[in-house]
Amino acid sequence: MQRLIFIGLILAMVLGAAVGALVYGDQGARAVAAAERVAAFDTDRDGALSEAEFTASAAGRTDGLTFAQADKNKNGQVTTLEIEKTPSKSQTDIASYFKILSDIFLRLIKMIVAPLVLTTLTVGIAHLGGGAAVGRIGARTMGWFITASLVSLGLGLVMVNLFQPGVNFPVTLETAVADPSTVQTGAFSLAEFITHVFPTSIVDAMARNEILQIVVISLFLGVALQSLGQKTAKVTDLLEQGAFLMLKVTGYVMMAAPFAVFGAIAYTVSLQGLGVIADYGRLVGTFFLALLVLWSVLIFVGFLILGPRVFKLIWDVRAPGLLAFATASSEAAYPRLLEQLERHGVANRVVSFVLPLGYSFNLDGSMMYCTFAVMFIAQAMGVPLTIEQQIGMLLLLMVTSKGIAGVPRASLVVISATLPAMGMDPTWIALVLAVDAFMDMGRTATNVIGNSIACAVIAKWEGLLSDPDKDPPTVEEVLGSGEDEVASAGNR
């Protein structure tokens, strides 16, 4: 599977770049045409087109570009750069056909995630062996998550202050050509966050895929089943069979993963273009360097606890990690990650408890990005932040980053809510939107690695990390051996 995903990734990059050339056309020709269009209809000679001027310039043209599409910055003026960088609706439709593949896959993932989390987590808690065990594992899990969160946020703060990618940044709000209105803004409310954790209805939480609410529901159900013991043994068995059923369905859904990877990457590259990375090279390069340092820290700590086995763990979760990278969605990788961690030897009762919590409380890559992005915007806009303000921002992000959805671009909501608290305009988030899709891939893959190491470490502390060669996990008894073992058996 991982080979097919990797092949799909490479093909998508090539085809996406080719389609991008078709969507945008020759960059030089587009720049000349845009400049001529502005010069010809800029009656007030302010270097940009008002809505009336743009409408006059659109007469007789076949590109179908509207003023609303071109006015990315929503300032009532369309510049040469905005016209040059904005594809028409017909051109965008060409690229959108790729997105159909990833949209279908993500819909299928959403179909299985809620019942998979509910069944596996409820059964896992029911089998933990008592309220003391639940409390102990919960305490260790949250302790790890809080520590990892502080490390991620702090490391991001150190790296962005060290390299200062926003200082003398060549792109301004006018030349960013991004639409900040697509990002939800608003002040963060701690009271609203806390109350949102608790569901009003099991059906509503399942329908909206509210992972944190499903975790609360599963916690109540699991503890209740545990306390009732043999009286509800059949219910526990039924839920366990339901978990196996959902894992089997997951296997079917994952067959579409290579196509989803191809569609997601091809769509992103064809619309964004690889050239945009050159414009934002210092930002993208510094951020991925920071992620590499974070990976090194996580793997080093994992090595101290797990020993050399941590490298096998990283190898075992490479397929869900690559899937998360390509689709920029932690949720897309959840079902396969759950299965691969069990195949690695992490007990089901641990992985089914720790992993759903990790998807709300242990998004290491996303938290680093939040710190990085806020500080980058402050540097680019010349807003000085004192050490006290930066520490306050870190603590604010420590709270606001919890419970964010494992879906693409969710971090932008947290950033837009943090900017006003730091005295900045939330629309300044436009500075990072152009390359957010590319950076989202890196931070989402980091989330997968962080949660994988967390699951293995908690299992090690609980004495529930087995050798899969000597003690095959239950998932293999039900679903068969992993795809690599099947492939190697077929080659013999």
LINGI-V12603 format. One record per backbone hydrogen bond with DSSP energy under -1.0 kcal/mol. NH is the residue of the N-H (numbers start at 1). CO is the residue of the C=O. If there is no record, write none. Layout:
nh | co
NH | CO
NH | CO
//
This chain:
nh | co
5 | 1
6 | 2
7 | 3
8 | 4
9 | 5
10 | 6
11 | 7
12 | 8
13 | 9
14 | 10
15 | 11
16 | 12
17 | 13
18 | 14
19 | 15
20 | 16
21 | 17
22 | 18
23 | 19
24 | 20
25 | 21
30 | 26
31 | 27
32 | 28
33 | 29
34 | 30
35 | 31
36 | 32
37 | 33
38 | 34
39 | 35
40 | 36
41 | 37
42 | 38
43 | 41
45 | 42
49 | 78
54 | 50
55 | 51
56 | 52
57 | 53
58 | 54
61 | 58
70 | 66
71 | 67
72 | 70
74 | 71
78 | 49
83 | 79
84 | 80
85 | 81
86 | 82
92 | 88
93 | 89
94 | 90
95 | 91
96 | 92
98 | 95
101 | 98
103 | 99
104 | 100
105 | 101
106 | 102
107 | 103
108 | 104
109 | 105
110 | 106
111 | 107
112 | 108
113 | 109
116 | 112
117 | 113
118 | 114
119 | 115
120 | 116
121 | 117
122 | 118
123 | 119
124 | 120
125 | 121
126 | 122
127 | 123
128 | 125
134 | 130
135 | 131
136 | 132
137 | 133
138 | 134
139 | 135
140 | 136
141 | 137
142 | 138
143 | 139
144 | 140
145 | 141
146 | 142
147 | 143
148 | 144
149 | 145
150 | 146
151 | 147
152 | 148
153 | 149
154 | 150
155 | 151
156 | 152
157 | 153
158 | 154
159 | 155
160 | 156
161 | 157
162 | 158
163 | 159
164 | 160
167 | 164
169 | 166
176 | 172
182 | 179
183 | 180
193 | 189
194 | 190
195 | 191
196 | 192
197 | 193
205 | 201
206 | 202
207 | 203
208 | 204
210 | 205
211 | 209
214 | 210
215 | 211
216 | 212
217 | 213
218 | 214
219 | 215
220 | 216
221 | 217
222 | 218
223 | 219
224 | 220
225 | 221
226 | 222
227 | 223
228 | 224
229 | 225
231 | 228
232 | 229
233 | 230
236 | 232
237 | 233
238 | 234
239 | 235
240 | 236
241 | 237
242 | 238
243 | 239
244 | 240
245 | 241
246 | 242
247 | 243
248 | 244
249 | 245
250 | 246
251 | 247
252 | 248
253 | 249
254 | 250
256 | 253
257 | 254
260 | 256
261 | 257
262 | 258
263 | 259
264 | 260
265 | 261
266 | 262
267 | 263
268 | 264
269 | 265
270 | 266
271 | 267
272 | 268
273 | 269
277 | 274
279 | 275
280 | 276
281 | 278
284 | 280
285 | 281
286 | 282
287 | 283
288 | 284
289 | 285
290 | 286
291 | 287
292 | 288
293 | 289
294 | 290
295 | 291
296 | 292
297 | 293
298 | 294
299 | 295
300 | 296
301 | 297
302 | 298
303 | 299
304 | 300
305 | 301
306 | 302
307 | 303
310 | 307
311 | 308
313 | 309
314 | 310
315 | 311
316 | 312
317 | 313
318 | 315
321 | 317
322 | 318
323 | 319
324 | 320
325 | 321
326 | 322
327 | 323
328 | 324
331 | 406
337 | 333
338 | 334
339 | 335
340 | 336
341 | 337
342 | 338
343 | 339
344 | 340
346 | 341
347 | 464
350 | 347
351 | 347
352 | 348
354 | 350
355 | 351
358 | 354
359 | 355
360 | 357
361 | 357
362 | 358
364 | 362
367 | 363
368 | 364
369 | 365
370 | 366
371 | 367
372 | 368
373 | 369
374 | 370
375 | 371
376 | 372
377 | 373
378 | 374
379 | 375
380 | 376
381 | 377
383 | 378
390 | 386
391 | 387
392 | 388
393 | 389
394 | 390
395 | 391
396 | 392
397 | 393
398 | 394
399 | 395
400 | 396
401 | 397
402 | 399
403 | 360
404 | 401
407 | 405
410 | 407
415 | 411
416 | 412
417 | 413
418 | 414
419 | 415
422 | 418
423 | 420
424 | 419
428 | 425
429 | 426
430 | 427
431 | 428
432 | 429
439 | 435
440 | 436
442 | 438
443 | 439
444 | 440
445 | 441
446 | 442
447 | 443
448 | 444
449 | 445
450 | 446
451 | 447
452 | 448
453 | 449
454 | 450
455 | 451
456 | 452
457 | 453
458 | 454
459 | 455
460 | 456
461 | 457
462 | 458
463 | 460
464 | 459
466 | 345
471 | 467
476 | 473
477 | 473
478 | 474
479 | 475
480 | 476
486 | 482
487 | 483
488 | 484
489 | 485
490 | 486
//
